[in-house]
Amino acid sequence: MGIYAFGLGIGTQNKNGEWLEVFYPAPQLDLSEDAVEMIKATLWYEGENEALAATHEQMRVLAEGFAKLGDDALAEQATTLSKSKQPLVATILATDDAPSTAPEVYLKLHLLSHRIVKPHETRLDGMFGLLKNTAWTNEGAIDIDELPERQLQARVEGRLLEVMSVDKFPKMANYVVPAGVRVAHTARVRLGAYLGEGTTIMHEGFVNFNAGTEGTAMIEGRISAGVWVGDGSDLGGGCSTMGTLSGGNNVIISVGKECLVGANAGVGIPLGDRCTVEAGLYVTAGAVVHVLDSDGKVAEKVKARDLASKSDLLFRRNSVTGAIEALTNKSAIELNHELHAHN
């Protein structure tokens, strides 16, 4: 039998043995049937979605098994992990079902940040309930309930335990830095973000999990959970995209290729390619938009959702009337035909 995804990991547990986080050096999709059978024999894997705690001896046996199968990369990885004093785990996902353990969640977040899957290509249902709110410190992840004791111990030993954040998600850069990206402030990109090669995240840019960019995007605004930004697009300082967790509901908000969302603007509908949203204008799905023809006259009044995914639009607010307007390089007749066509 094949599997959906696999990862050998090393992580942190609290005093109760609960996983706080897991680092997978090289997660991957698929494994050969021979590899699956070898894992079954070594870890008593039964063929479903499981996160199996592994002893150091079991990790050494896995290394030998992968070497015999000719998978040198996994063999080397297992050999390295077998030398660690930290808790080890082998996570095997037979199917892309909703995760049921924290190590499964972390494997899927790694798949995203390693660019192995794109946002919305893997199921993350119910993940929040599986992750503990954690103190992320200069000494690693610490359970909130155990933090006071660790802080006191550090002071007694003459050290400062610095808490960088208290969150369910760590920053991506502590787990993976994809090739060809610039991230000015690493704390503003969560693990589970997908950053395409050539992407720049400026100091005020933010990228949530299960969201990200394709190619040479310039991000100075917010990419909310579930949002996808196309190649060559620019999100200006302070702008926002409405995520599926914050009002977007089941509508997947996206920004097409070569778009510009101006400073302090916002997008609550999917944008097509080469669209511009004027600085300071938040386009929500229910907003009434005056569609202008080539003469600057109102050809039609529509809800912004009716313009979703249409390309070559400029959204602006009329400084006299306050109305939201959309200009297009298409004729009014062509645009009207698109608006009323049955898809």
N, C-alpha and C positions, 0 to 999 in steps of 0.2 A: 504494500500500500504506500502511496505517496503522502506527503503532508503539505499543509499550507505554508507554515513558517517555522523556523527553528533558531534558537539562540543559546549559546553557552554564556552564562552570566556570573557576575560577582556583585554582591550587594551589601546592604546594611539592614540589620534586624534590630528591633527593640528588645527589651528584657523578656518580653513574652513570646519572642520568636516570630513576631509579625514583621513582614517585609516593609521597609520604609522606601527603599529604592533599589533598582538593579541596573548595572552597567553591562551592556552587551557589546563587546568590542567589534563584532562583525556579524550582525544578524543576517539572515538570508531566507529567501523563499525556496521551498522544495528541498527534498533530500532523496537520494536514491533508496530503492526498496531495501538494498543490502545494508545501508546505513541505518535505516529505521529498525531493521531486525537486530542489528548490533546494539542499538540503544535499548531496545526491549530487553535483551538479554542482560545488559549491564545495569540498567536502572529500574528494571521491572515495569517498564512502560506498557500500558494496556491498550493504547491506540486511540485515545481521545485527546482533548485539549487539557494538558497538564503542565504544572510547574513542579519539577521534581528536584528536591534537595539532593545535592550530590556531595559525597565525601571526596576527600582529596585522592584516596585510592581509586574510587570510581572514575574520577576525572583522568587519572593516569591510564586506566583501562580504556577509556574512551579515546585517549590520544593514540594508544597502540592500535585500536580498532580502526580509527580514521586513517592512520598511516598504512595499514594493510589494504585499505580500500582505495588508496592512492589520493586521498584528499589531504594534501600536505598542509593546506591553510588551516583547516579545522584541527588537524593533529597538532600543529604548532600552538594554536590557541589553547587547546585543552592542556597541553604540557605546561604552558605558562600559568594557566589558572590553577593547576594542581599544586603549585608552589605557594599559593596564597594562604594567608591565615584568616581571610575573611570568608563569610558564608558563600557557598557556591550553589548555582541552580542551573538546571537544563530545562528550558521551556520549549515544549513541542505543541504546536497547534495543528491538529489534523484538519481542521476546517476554520473558515473565517467567521466563527460565531462570536457573539458578544463575549468579552473577557469575563472571567469569573474570579481571577486572582490579580493581585498587584503585579507580580512578575509578568503575567500575560499583557497587562496594560502597558508596562514598560517596553516589552518587546514590540508592540505595535507602534508606540511612540518612536522607538528607534528606527523602525522600518520607514517611517515618514521622514525623519530628519536625515537618514542615510540616502534619501531619494530612491528607495526601493519601491515604495508605493506613493501615490499622490493623494492629496486630501480627498476624502469621501470614497477612497478605494478600499478601505478596511473598516470593519465595524468597531465602534467604540462605545456602544450603548452601555449605560450603567457604570461607566468608568469612575465617576466621581465618588461613588459609594465604596469603591475598592481602594482608594488612595487615602492615606492618613495625612492630616494637616501636619506639616513637618517643619522644624527649624533647620534652615540650610545655613551652615556655619563654616568657618575656616577649618573645622575638624570633621566636616562631613555632615550627613543627615542625622538629626537627633529628634527622637520622639518628644513632642511638646511636654508630656507629663514627666519626662526625665531631664528636661532642660535645666530646671533650677539646681538640681544636684550636680549636673555637669558644670554649670557656671560657677558654683561655689568651689568645686574641686579645682577648677582652673585657677581661681583667685588664690586658693590656698597654696598652689604650686607656683604662684607668681606669674601666671599667664592670663591673657585676655581671650576669652571665647567670644569671637565676633559673630553675631547673627546677621547675615546679609538679608534674609527674607524669611517670612513664615507663610508657607503656601503648600498646596498639594502638588505643584509642579516645580521642578528645578529648571535652571536655565540650560538651554541647549548646549552651549559651548563647553560645559563641564562633561559632556557625553560625546559630542561629535561636532566637528567644525567642517562643514562640507567644502569641497574644493571650489576656489574661484569666487568667494564671497567676501564682503567687507561688513563687519558689524561693529559700529562705533561704541555701543553700550551693550555688552553681552547680556546683562540682566533683563533686557527688554525683549528677548527672544526666548520663548519657552521651548522645552523639549517637546517634540511632536510637530514643530514647525518644519515646513518644507521650503528651503531656499534654493532656487535655481541658480546655476552657475552664471556669474556676472551681476548678481544682485548686490545692492548696497543698502544697508540699513543705517541711517544716520542716527545721531544721538537721541532724538525724540521719537524715532520710529519704533513700532511695537508689532510683533508677530505672535499670534496665539497658536495653540496646538491645532492640528488638523486644518491648517490654513497655510498660505504661503504664496510664492512667486514663481513665475516661469521666466528664466533668462534675465535680461539686463534691466530689471526694475529698480527704481530709485524710491526708497521708502523713508519719508519723514513724518508720516502719519500712522494711523492705526489699522492693522489688518486683524479683524476680529475672527473668532473661531469660525471655521467653515468657509472663509472667504478666499477666493483664488484671484490673483492679480497677474495679468498677462504680460508677455514679453515687451519690454520697452516702455512700460507705463510708469508714471510719476505720481506719487501720493505726496502732496505738499504738506508743509509743517502744520501740525494740529488737526489735520483732516481725519475723518473717521469712516469706517465701513460697518454697516449693520450686520452683525453676526447672527448665526442661527440660535445662539444662546441669549440674545438680547433684543428680541423684537422681530427678528427676521423669520421666526417660526420655521416652517419647512421650506421656505424659499431660499435657495442657495444664492447668496449675493456674490457676484463676480465682477471683475473689472477687465475689460478686453485688452487687446494689444494696443500699444501706443496711445494710451489715454492719459489725460491730465486731470487730477482732482485737486483743485486749488487749496490754498492754505485755509484752514478752519472750515472747509466744506465737508459735506457728508453724502454718502450714497446708501440708499435703502432699496435700490432696484439693481438688477444685473445690468451692467453697461456693455454695449457692443464695442467694436474696435474704433479707435481714433475719436473717442468722445472726450469732451471737456466739460467739467463742472466748475462754474465760476467760484472764486474765492468767497467763502462765507455762506454759500448756498447749500442747504441740506435738502436733497431730493428724496422725499419719502414716497412710498408706493401710492398713497392715496391723494397726494398733492395734485391740484389741477394745474395743467401745463397748457399754455397757449402755444400752439405750433404755428410758427411764422413761415410764410412763403418767401420766395425770392425777392418780393417787393416790400417785405417787412410787415405785411398784413397778416392778421390772424386767419389761418386756413381752417383750424379746427381746435376745439378745446377737449382735451383728453386727460384721463388720470395718468400719472407718471408710470404706473405699472404697464400701461398699454404701449409704452415706449421701451420696455425692457428688452435688452439685447439688440436694440437697433443701433447700427453703426453710424458714424459721422455726424453726431449731434453735439451741439453746444447748448448747455443749460445755463441760463442766466436769470437774474431778477431785474425786472424793469425798475429803474431807480425813481421813476415818476409814479407809476401805478402800483408798484409792489408785486405785480403778477410774475409768476415764473414762466419764462419763455424758452422755447426750444427752436433753434435754427438748424437747418440742414442744408447740405449741398445737393440734395435731391429736390426735384420739383414737388410741389404740394400734391400733385396727382399721384406721383410714384409713392410718396409716403402714405397718403390716404389708402392706397391700394394695399400696402403692407399692413397697415393698422387693422383693416377690415377683412383681410384674407383669413380663411380657415386653415390653421396649421394642422 
